[in-house]
């Protein structure tokens, strides 16, 4: 019997064959994968290639005098990782219940663990996925760190630029 990974890989191959059979031009479909999360009421994708590791922090050390969007620090891969609550950072909300997972992204000098409200799994995106406009109610920080908006399952999904977000955190562009 096939394991769940093999079944999912087989389904992805079938989907690719179906899409390529529908395609009439010579362009080849491109695929990428992202971690699907919720930030506030929005569904987002963090591209897998931007994430070093997904961890379940077991012991989080609190830090005094930090911005409200810093949940604390953890130790991962012999590095100190600052945990960032994405909803508090991007939406200006108070700290919320975040999933246990942290998506660890390496900056030039520091490492950050991006945490969200919930983690839905890995989503595979094809180059022919329809794009859409960003919802109007989002602030400038949100828009600045979004690569694009995709229409998935009839709802807008933000593709977050985690590397760009971490660079802004490191440089001090993002303030309290």
C-alpha positions as CSV (number, residue, x, y, z in Angstrom):
1,X,0.0,0.0,0.0
2,X,1.3,3.5,-0.9
3,X,2.0,5.9,1.9
4,X,0.2,9.3,2.0
5,X,3.1,11.1,0.4
6,X,3.1,8.8,-2.6
7,X,-0.6,9.2,-3.0
8,X,-0.4,13.0,-3.0
9,X,2.6,12.9,-5.4
10,X,0.5,10.7,-7.8
11,X,-2.5,13.1,-7.6
12,X,-0.2,16.0,-8.4
13,X,1.1,14.2,-11.4
14,X,-2.4,13.4,-12.6
15,X,-3.3,17.0,-12.2
16,X,-0.3,18.1,-14.2
17,X,-1.2,15.7,-17.0
18,X,-4.7,17.0,-17.1
19,X,-3.6,20.7,-17.2
20,X,-1.0,20.0,-19.9
21,X,-3.5,18.2,-22.0
22,X,-5.8,21.3,-21.9
23,X,-3.0,23.6,-22.7
24,X,-2.8,24.5,-26.4
25,X,0.3,26.8,-26.6
26,X,3.9,25.7,-26.3
27,X,4.5,27.2,-22.9
28,X,5.2,24.7,-20.2
29,X,3.4,25.1,-16.9
30,X,5.6,26.0,-13.9
31,X,4.8,24.9,-10.4
32,X,5.8,26.1,-6.9
33,X,4.7,25.2,-3.4
34,X,3.8,27.3,-0.4
35,X,2.8,26.9,3.2
36,X,-0.9,27.9,3.5
37,X,-1.6,29.9,6.7
38,X,-4.2,32.3,8.1
39,X,-3.2,35.8,9.1
40,X,-6.2,37.4,10.7
41,X,-9.1,36.7,8.3
42,X,-6.8,36.4,5.3
43,X,-5.4,33.2,3.7
44,X,-1.7,33.5,2.8
45,X,1.0,31.4,1.2
46,X,4.7,31.6,2.2
47,X,6.8,30.1,-0.6
48,X,8.5,26.9,0.6
49,X,11.9,28.0,-0.9
50,X,11.9,31.0,1.4
51,X,11.6,28.9,4.6
52,X,14.6,27.1,6.1
53,X,12.6,25.0,8.5
54,X,9.2,24.6,10.1
55,X,9.4,24.1,13.8
56,X,7.1,23.5,16.8
57,X,8.7,25.7,19.4
58,X,8.8,23.7,22.7
59,X,10.2,26.4,25.0
60,X,9.7,30.0,24.1
61,X,11.7,32.6,26.1
62,X,9.9,35.8,26.7
63,X,11.8,39.1,26.1
64,X,11.0,42.4,27.8
65,X,10.8,45.7,26.0
66,X,10.1,44.3,22.6
67,X,7.4,45.3,20.1
68,X,4.0,43.8,20.7
69,X,4.4,41.5,17.6
70,X,7.4,39.7,19.1
71,X,6.3,36.5,20.8
72,X,9.7,35.7,22.2
73,X,12.8,33.8,21.1
74,X,13.7,30.1,20.6
75,X,16.8,28.2,19.8
76,X,16.9,26.4,16.4
77,X,19.8,25.0,14.4
78,X,22.3,26.6,16.9
79,X,20.7,30.0,16.1
80,X,18.6,32.3,18.2
81,X,15.3,32.8,16.4
82,X,13.0,35.7,17.1
83,X,9.3,34.7,16.9
84,X,7.1,37.2,15.1
85,X,3.3,37.1,15.3
86,X,2.3,38.0,11.7
87,X,-1.2,39.2,12.5
88,X,0.1,41.6,15.2
89,X,2.8,42.8,12.8
90,X,0.9,43.2,9.5
91,X,-2.6,43.9,10.8
92,X,-1.8,45.8,14.0
93,X,-3.9,43.4,16.1
94,X,-3.1,42.4,19.6
95,X,-1.2,39.1,20.0
96,X,-3.5,36.3,19.2
97,X,-3.5,32.5,19.6
98,X,-1.0,31.4,17.0
99,X,-0.4,27.9,15.8
100,X,2.5,26.1,17.4
101,X,4.4,26.2,14.1
102,X,7.0,28.8,13.3
103,X,8.2,29.2,9.7
104,X,11.9,29.9,10.2
105,X,13.4,32.4,7.7
106,X,17.0,33.3,7.6
107,X,17.9,36.9,7.2
108,X,21.4,38.3,6.5
109,X,22.3,38.4,10.1
110,X,19.4,37.1,12.1
111,X,16.8,34.3,12.0
112,X,13.0,34.9,12.4
113,X,10.2,32.5,13.1
114,X,7.0,33.7,11.4
115,X,3.9,32.5,13.3
116,X,0.3,32.7,12.1
117,X,-3.2,31.8,13.4
118,X,-3.4,28.4,11.7
119,X,-1.5,26.2,9.3
120,X,-3.5,24.5,6.6
121,X,-0.7,22.5,4.9
122,X,1.4,22.8,1.7
123,X,-0.3,24.1,-1.4
124,X,1.0,23.5,-4.9
125,X,0.5,26.4,-7.3
126,X,0.6,26.4,-11.1
127,X,1.6,29.2,-13.4
128,X,-1.9,29.3,-14.8
129,X,-3.5,30.0,-11.5
130,X,-5.7,33.1,-11.8
131,X,-4.6,36.3,-10.1
132,X,-6.8,38.8,-8.4
133,X,-6.7,42.3,-6.8
134,X,-5.8,42.8,-3.1
135,X,-8.7,43.5,-0.7
136,X,-9.0,47.2,-0.2
137,X,-9.0,47.2,3.7
138,X,-5.4,46.1,4.0
139,X,-2.7,48.5,5.2
140,X,0.5,49.5,3.4
141,X,2.8,47.1,5.3
142,X,0.6,44.2,4.2
143,X,0.7,45.3,0.6
144,X,4.5,45.9,0.7
145,X,5.3,42.4,1.7
146,X,2.9,40.7,-0.7
147,X,4.2,39.4,-4.0
148,X,0.8,38.9,-5.6
149,X,-2.8,37.8,-4.9
150,X,-4.1,34.5,-6.3
151,X,-7.7,33.3,-6.6
152,X,-7.8,29.9,-5.0
153,X,-11.0,28.1,-4.2
154,X,-12.9,31.3,-5.1
155,X,-11.1,33.4,-2.4
156,X,-8.2,35.8,-2.6
157,X,-4.9,34.4,-1.2
158,X,-1.8,36.5,-0.5
159,X,1.6,35.3,-1.5
160,X,3.9,36.7,1.2
161,X,7.5,37.7,0.5
162,X,9.0,36.3,3.7
163,X,12.6,37.2,2.7
164,X,11.6,40.9,2.1
165,X,9.7,41.0,5.4
166,X,12.7,39.6,7.3
167,X,15.0,42.1,5.6
168,X,12.7,44.9,6.8
169,X,12.8,43.5,10.3
170,X,16.6,43.3,10.3
171,X,17.1,46.8,8.9
172,X,14.7,48.4,11.4
173,X,12.3,49.6,8.7
174,X,9.4,48.2,10.7
175,X,8.9,50.0,13.9
176,X,6.5,49.7,16.9
